[in-house]
């Protein structure tokens, strides 16, 4: 089967879909957790879709610096650790939220073993920052 870049585009669209769904959640904590779980999986599958092109000449020259940038970024490392823990049966990493008439924000658990860094701020905003950084 011939590989096309459409797969990568579709995976990126999937990430954007779940990010949008997360931003639309009102008070349903379970719904947010489901969309966040799907977001974590979709972000990883988008990089795997991209890596199917590693046989293209000079792919590594382009991709290695990007990998190093991700490895050195605290937020990217947090999301990678969160995804790995979650897909291997770990708890949902979102602890709760704050709700006002104008704004809803959800937060990550602050006390997480084996995590050197847990970002401050809203889960949806941090997820968006992570996605755009990738």
C-alpha positions, 0 to 999 in steps of 0.5 A: 500500500502506498503511503500518503501524507493524508494519514498525518493530516487525518491524525492531526484533524483527530487531535484538533477534534478532541481538543475542540470537544474538550473546550466545549465540555461544561460540567461533565467531568466524565466527558472531559476525561473521555475526550482527554484520554482520546486526545492523549492517544491521538497526539501520540498516533499523529507522531507515529503516522509521521514516523512512517515516512522515516525512510524518506532521505533526510527525514532524520535530519529534519525530525531529530531536532524536533524530537530533541526539542520535545524531550527537553520541554517540561510540558511535552514530557508531562504529557508523554508521561501522562499518556504512558501512565494512562494507557497502561491502566493509570488513573485519569490525571484530572482532579477536578475543576472550578466553575463560574458563570463565565468560565470552567477550568479543569486541573491536573492532580498536583500530587502525582508520584513519579512526576517531577513536574505538574503544570499549573493551569487549565487542562484544556489550555495546557493541552492546546499549548502542548499540541501547538508546541508539538 
